[in-house]
Amino acid sequence: MSEDVKSRAQERFGPRAQNYVRSASHASGDDLERLVALAQPAADWLALDVAAGGGHTALKFAPHVARVVASDLTPPMLEAARSFIRQKGADNVIFSAGDAEMLPFKAETFDLVTCRIAPHHFPDCFRFVQECARVLKPGGRLLVEDQLVPDDERAARYLDAFERLRDPSHHRVYAEYEWRCLLLDAGFTVEQVEQFIYPERKLLPWAQMQDCPPEVIERLQVMLAQAPQAVAEWMNPRCAGTPDATFQHHFIIIMGRKGMS
């Protein structure tokens, strides 16, 4: 099952790599500034950006550290990120194909590991966090940003079903308490947790970014219109069933520090 999920991710994101380079929600936002502020990077650091996507996080950190390694499972995505970052003039970013659950790096290599808007694709998120702990130096920081679901289990799984309908490579979104447990169980001290809500997202462009056919868009509209109360309170849907349909995504930023021993 794990390999199936990863294969689907490669199939979905490879042909759509440029969509994610151009994506406004990935390329910009106060969250990128916030990640840098929380990490407090130093000029001599070696940083790793896991599941680098279009390269926006790696590019954001590049001016603040000695070197960034941008890693991604999907080679066409990595090539798109390389082209984008080179065009922006950053010459201290290197690129490495890699699986987030089996990072191809030696232990205690990096001062900082980042991962932005990607863990919901990972079949084994705890394994990813363990791998981050392995490749970080003692005292190193892990900084993760991803979608967030409420503690209510039924509402959380409805939201997963909605996301998976749009993108079959979607695996699972976690609640805040689950993220805390993932980091704590991997040996991190949780130093910062923040939540924020992305401004209203228009359903049609969001679906079209993944080339959803009309029948899938119709089903997404139905799920939005018929969302149970707990889901509707979380998503805040507007104009469901119309071309103007919108909803909200919740996100979490969590930072952990690896122990010194």
PLY file of the C-alpha trace (Angstrom):
ply
format ascii 1.0
element vertex 261
property float x
property float y
property float z
element edge 260
property int vertex1
property int vertex2
end_header
0.00 0.00 0.00
2.84 2.38 0.89
4.46 2.02 -2.53
1.07 2.47 -4.22
0.60 5.81 -2.47
4.08 6.95 -3.50
3.54 5.84 -7.10
0.28 7.78 -7.22
2.09 10.86 -5.91
4.68 10.60 -8.65
1.99 10.06 -11.28
-0.01 13.05 -10.06
2.77 15.55 -9.45
5.22 14.75 -12.23
3.03 16.06 -15.08
1.79 18.96 -12.93
5.13 20.17 -11.59
4.84 23.60 -13.21
1.39 24.06 -11.65
3.06 23.96 -8.24
5.91 26.24 -9.24
3.28 28.81 -10.30
0.82 28.14 -7.45
0.20 31.34 -5.48
-0.56 29.41 -2.28
2.80 27.63 -2.49
4.91 30.48 -3.85
3.90 33.23 -1.44
2.29 33.87 1.89
3.12 35.09 5.36
3.75 31.48 6.37
7.08 31.42 4.51
8.25 34.46 6.44
7.02 32.86 9.64
8.98 29.66 8.99
12.20 31.64 8.67
11.42 33.66 11.80
10.78 30.51 13.83
13.82 28.62 12.57
16.21 31.51 13.27
18.71 30.12 10.75
22.43 30.83 11.02
24.75 31.64 8.13
26.80 28.46 8.59
23.84 26.04 8.65
23.23 23.16 6.29
19.46 22.84 5.73
17.34 20.13 4.14
13.94 20.78 2.59
12.00 17.50 2.31
9.37 17.11 -0.42
10.57 20.40 -1.84
7.85 20.61 -4.49
8.23 23.76 -6.58
11.23 24.87 -4.50
9.68 27.84 -2.73
10.72 26.88 0.80
14.28 26.05 -0.25
14.50 29.37 -2.06
13.19 31.25 0.97
15.83 29.78 3.27
18.72 29.97 0.81
19.81 33.56 1.70
19.92 32.70 5.41
22.07 29.54 5.45
25.28 28.21 3.92
23.51 25.60 1.79
20.08 24.07 1.26
19.50 20.56 -0.04
16.14 20.38 -1.83
14.86 16.80 -1.91
11.78 15.37 -3.59
10.45 11.94 -4.56
9.32 13.03 -8.03
12.15 13.76 -10.51
10.12 16.11 -12.78
9.13 18.14 -9.72
12.76 18.34 -8.66
13.77 19.50 -12.14
11.04 22.15 -12.11
12.31 23.35 -8.72
15.89 23.42 -10.00
14.93 25.55 -13.01
12.84 27.92 -10.87
15.49 28.40 -8.20
18.29 28.88 -10.72
16.22 31.53 -12.50
15.93 33.34 -9.17
19.72 33.43 -8.87
20.17 31.20 -5.80
23.43 29.30 -6.20
23.62 27.60 -2.80
20.75 25.14 -3.33
21.56 21.60 -4.43
19.03 18.99 -5.49
18.67 15.36 -4.48
16.00 12.81 -5.33
14.81 11.17 -2.14
12.00 9.44 -0.29
10.84 11.31 2.83
10.60 8.00 4.69
14.10 6.83 3.66
16.21 9.98 3.43
19.43 9.32 1.49
21.67 11.22 3.90
24.04 10.32 6.70
23.03 10.65 10.33
23.58 13.98 12.08
24.19 15.93 8.85
21.77 18.88 8.99
21.15 21.80 11.32
17.59 22.30 10.04
15.00 20.15 8.27
11.90 21.77 6.79
8.84 20.25 5.16
6.00 22.47 3.92
2.53 21.37 2.75
3.59 17.80 1.97
3.28 15.32 4.88
-0.38 14.60 4.06
1.02 12.60 1.10
3.32 10.41 3.21
2.10 6.83 3.85
4.08 6.63 7.11
4.40 10.07 8.64
6.03 8.78 11.81
8.76 7.17 9.74
9.32 10.56 8.08
9.67 12.24 11.48
12.07 9.51 12.64
14.17 10.03 9.53
14.29 13.76 10.21
15.51 13.02 13.73
18.20 10.71 12.33
19.66 13.20 9.83
19.56 16.19 12.19
22.54 17.11 14.31
22.00 17.10 18.10
20.09 20.27 18.88
18.91 20.57 15.27
15.43 21.77 14.40
12.57 20.19 12.51
10.04 22.65 11.11
6.86 21.27 9.55
3.88 23.03 8.00
0.88 21.13 6.71
-2.86 21.02 6.51
-4.69 20.48 9.79
-7.88 18.63 10.75
-9.95 18.96 13.92
-9.68 16.50 16.81
-13.11 15.09 15.87
-12.23 11.79 14.14
-15.31 11.58 11.91
-14.90 15.16 10.73
-11.19 14.56 10.11
-11.80 11.54 7.90
-14.52 13.36 5.92
-11.98 16.07 5.19
-9.50 13.42 4.09
-12.10 11.94 1.73
-12.73 15.39 0.25
-9.01 15.93 -0.32
-8.49 12.43 -1.74
-11.33 12.89 -4.23
-9.50 15.88 -5.67
-6.04 14.25 -5.42
-5.85 10.44 -5.12
-2.25 10.69 -3.87
-3.52 12.36 -0.68
-3.02 10.02 2.28
-3.94 11.62 5.62
-4.04 14.94 7.46
-3.27 15.02 11.18
-4.74 16.91 14.12
-2.55 19.03 16.38
-2.46 16.42 19.15
-1.30 13.83 16.60
1.53 16.05 15.37
2.67 16.65 18.92
2.73 12.90 19.55
4.63 12.19 16.32
7.41 14.57 17.28
7.54 13.58 20.93
7.66 9.86 20.09
10.58 10.51 17.72
12.57 12.20 20.48
11.91 15.85 19.72
11.09 18.56 22.21
8.15 20.53 20.80
9.09 24.20 20.99
6.41 25.93 18.94
2.94 25.13 17.59
0.84 27.60 15.63
-2.38 27.33 13.65
-3.66 29.57 10.90
-6.45 29.60 8.34
-5.72 30.11 4.65
-7.93 32.81 3.09
-10.94 31.53 1.23
-9.90 29.03 -1.39
-11.91 28.91 -4.63
-12.96 25.35 -5.28
-12.77 25.41 -9.10
-9.15 26.62 -9.48
-8.11 24.33 -6.62
-9.64 21.32 -8.39
-8.37 22.36 -11.81
-4.82 22.51 -10.45
-5.06 18.71 -10.25
-6.86 18.49 -13.64
-10.04 17.17 -12.05
-12.68 16.21 -14.65
-16.19 17.72 -14.44
-17.66 14.67 -12.69
-15.10 14.90 -9.89
-15.71 18.62 -9.51
-19.43 17.88 -9.23
-18.79 15.35 -6.46
-16.57 17.84 -4.65
-19.40 20.36 -4.83
-21.79 17.80 -3.35
-19.41 16.96 -0.51
-19.01 20.65 0.23
-22.76 21.29 0.16
-23.61 18.24 2.27
-20.78 18.51 4.80
-21.76 17.49 8.34
-21.97 20.30 10.86
-18.51 19.74 12.37
-16.96 19.73 8.90
-18.91 22.79 7.76
-17.79 24.70 10.86
-14.20 23.81 10.01
-14.33 24.49 6.24
-16.71 27.47 6.31
-18.09 26.70 2.83
-19.64 29.49 0.76
-21.74 29.26 -2.40
-21.44 25.47 -2.47
-22.79 23.96 -5.67
-22.02 27.08 -7.72
-18.99 28.20 -9.76
-18.23 30.64 -6.93
-17.87 27.91 -4.27
-15.19 28.57 -1.66
-13.94 26.95 1.53
-11.12 27.31 4.02
-8.04 25.23 4.76
-6.58 25.10 8.25
-2.82 24.74 8.66
-0.40 23.94 11.45
3.23 24.92 11.91
5.10 22.80 14.44
8.77 23.03 15.41
10.73 20.49 17.35
14.33 20.34 18.58
16.39 17.17 18.64
17.97 16.33 21.97
21.65 16.97 22.55
22.48 13.42 23.67
0 1
1 2
2 3
3 4
4 5
5 6
6 7
7 8
8 9
9 10
10 11
11 12
12 13
13 14
14 15
15 16
16 17
17 18
18 19
19 20
20 21
21 22
22 23
23 24
24 25
25 26
26 27
27 28
28 29
29 30
30 31
31 32
32 33
33 34
34 35
35 36
36 37
37 38
38 39
39 40
40 41
41 42
42 43
43 44
44 45
45 46
46 47
47 48
48 49
49 50
50 51
51 52
52 53
53 54
54 55
55 56
56 57
57 58
58 59
59 60
60 61
61 62
62 63
63 64
64 65
65 66
66 67
67 68
68 69
69 70
70 71
71 72
72 73
73 74
74 75
75 76
76 77
77 78
78 79
79 80
80 81
81 82
82 83
83 84
84 85
85 86
86 87
87 88
88 89
89 90
90 91
91 92
92 93
93 94
94 95
95 96
96 97
97 98
98 99
99 100
100 101
101 102
102 103
103 104
104 105
105 106
106 107
107 108
108 109
109 110
110 111
111 112
112 113
113 114
114 115
115 116
116 117
117 118
118 119
119 120
120 121
121 122
122 123
123 124
124 125
125 126
126 127
127 128
128 129
129 130
130 131
131 132
132 133
133 134
134 135
135 136
136 137
137 138
138 139
139 140
140 141
141 142
142 143
143 144
144 145
145 146
146 147
147 148
148 149
149 150
150 151
151 152
152 153
153 154
154 155
155 156
156 157
157 158
158 159
159 160
160 161
161 162
162 163
163 164
164 165
165 166
166 167
167 168
168 169
169 170
170 171
171 172
172 173
173 174
174 175
175 176
176 177
177 178
178 179
179 180
180 181
181 182
182 183
183 184
184 185
185 186
186 187
187 188
188 189
189 190
190 191
191 192
192 193
193 194
194 195
195 196
196 197
197 198
198 199
199 200
200 201
201 202
202 203
203 204
204 205
205 206
206 207
207 208
208 209
209 210
210 211
211 212
212 213
213 214
214 215
215 216
216 217
217 218
218 219
219 220
220 221
221 222
222 223
223 224
224 225
225 226
226 227
227 228
228 229
229 230
230 231
231 232
232 233
233 234
234 235
235 236
236 237
237 238
238 239
239 240
240 241
241 242
242 243
243 244
244 245
245 246
246 247
247 248
248 249
249 250
250 251
251 252
252 253
253 254
254 255
255 256
256 257
257 258
258 259
259 260
